[in-house]
């Protein structure tokens, strides 16, 4: 089990990831916004290195943070660790190129889908959850 990742370390991992320029199969599909885990991306190619989960699941908000009119699927949506879905994410690294991604399991009515998004340092925001969501 991982302890929740502090903001400075999250930013460090994101910046390191953004600096990777070599081609890799982990980015054969754009993962700038949330996507289902591509079948072309082998599970063994990803390794969890950290977690953003800071509370028990029942204590985590389902409120999203979208101050500029973005939405869940937007590639410009902010990465706000205190808000859904980031508050349920693990931080994963590609074992081949060291790019970093956010991952969580979306539980639907009839199935569970693994979702993945690139860890973009330009989108990370440190906004505390105050109990009032901005969706």
C-alpha positions in Angstrom: 0.0 0.0 0.0 1.2 3.5 -0.9 1.0 6.6 1.3 -0.6 9.5 -0.5 1.8 11.4 -2.7 2.7 15.0 -1.7 2.1 17.7 -4.2 5.9 18.5 -4.7 6.6 14.9 -5.5 3.6 14.6 -7.9 4.9 17.7 -9.8 8.4 16.2 -9.9 7.2 13.0 -11.4 5.0 14.9 -13.9 7.9 17.1 -15.0 10.2 14.1 -15.3 7.5 12.3 -17.4 7.0 15.4 -19.6 10.7 15.5 -20.4 10.7 12.0 -21.9 10.9 12.3 -25.7 11.7 8.8 -26.9 8.9 6.9 -28.7 7.2 4.2 -26.8 4.3 1.8 -27.1 2.7 3.3 -24.0 1.8 6.4 -26.0 0.6 4.8 -29.2 -2.7 6.4 -28.4 -3.1 9.9 -27.0 -3.7 9.7 -23.2 -4.0 13.5 -22.7 -7.5 13.0 -21.4 -9.1 10.1 -19.7 -9.2 6.9 -21.8 -10.0 3.3 -21.2 -6.8 1.4 -20.8 -5.8 0.5 -24.4 -5.7 -3.2 -25.1 -2.4 -2.5 -26.9 -0.8 -1.4 -23.7 0.4 -4.5 -21.8 -0.4 -4.5 -18.1 3.2 -5.7 -17.4 4.5 -2.5 -19.1 3.1 -0.4 -16.2 4.1 -0.4 -12.6 2.4 1.5 -9.8 4.9 3.9 -8.1 2.6 6.0 -5.9 -1.0 6.8 -4.9 -3.1 10.0 -4.7 -5.7 8.3 -2.4 -5.7 10.1 0.9 -8.8 8.7 2.6 -11.0 5.7 2.9 -13.1 5.2 -0.3 -16.4 6.1 1.4 -14.8 9.4 2.5 -13.7 10.4 -1.0 -15.7 13.0 -2.9 -17.3 12.4 -6.2 -17.2 16.1 -6.9 -15.1 17.1 -9.9 -13.1 20.3 -10.3 -13.8 22.3 -13.5 -13.4 26.0 -13.0 -13.0 26.9 -16.6 -15.8 24.9 -18.1 -13.9 21.7 -18.8 -15.5 18.3 -18.1 -14.3 14.8 -17.2 -13.3 13.9 -20.8 -11.5 17.3 -21.6 -7.8 17.0 -22.4 -7.5 20.5 -20.7 -9.3 19.4 -17.5 -7.2 20.2 -14.4 -5.6 17.4 -12.4 -6.9 18.3 -9.0 -5.8 15.5 -6.6 -8.4 16.3 -3.9 -11.3 15.8 -6.4 -12.8 13.0 -8.4 -11.4 11.0 -10.2 -7.9 11.9 -9.1 -8.6 11.2 -5.5 -9.0 7.5 -6.5 -5.9 7.3 -8.7 -2.6 5.5 -8.5 0.4 6.9 -10.2 1.9 4.4 -12.7 5.1 4.5 -14.7 6.0 2.8 -18.0 8.7 0.3 -17.3 10.2 1.0 -20.8 10.4 4.8 -21.0 9.5 6.1 -17.5 6.5 8.2 -18.6 4.0 8.5 -15.8 0.2 8.1 -15.8 -2.8 8.3 -13.6 -5.0 5.2 -13.3 -8.2 4.2 -11.5 -11.0 1.7 -11.9 -14.3 3.2 -13.0 -17.1 1.0 -11.6 -20.1 1.1 -13.9 -23.5 -0.7 -13.6 -22.3 -3.8 -15.3 -18.6 -3.7 -15.5 -15.3 -2.1 -14.3 -13.2 -0.2 -16.7 -9.6 0.7 -16.1 -9.1 4.4 -17.0 -5.7 6.0 -17.7 -4.5 9.6 -18.3 -1.0 11.1 -18.9 0.4 13.0 -15.9 0.8 16.5 -17.4 2.6 18.9 -15.1 0.9 21.9 -16.8 -2.5 20.7 -15.6 -1.8 19.9 -12.0 -3.5 22.2 -9.5 -3.3 22.3 -5.8 -6.9 23.1 -4.8 -8.2 21.9 -1.4 -11.6 20.2 -1.3 -13.8 22.4 0.9 -17.0 20.3 0.6 -18.4 22.4 -2.2 -17.8 20.9 -5.6 -17.2 22.8 -8.8 -18.5 20.6 -11.6 
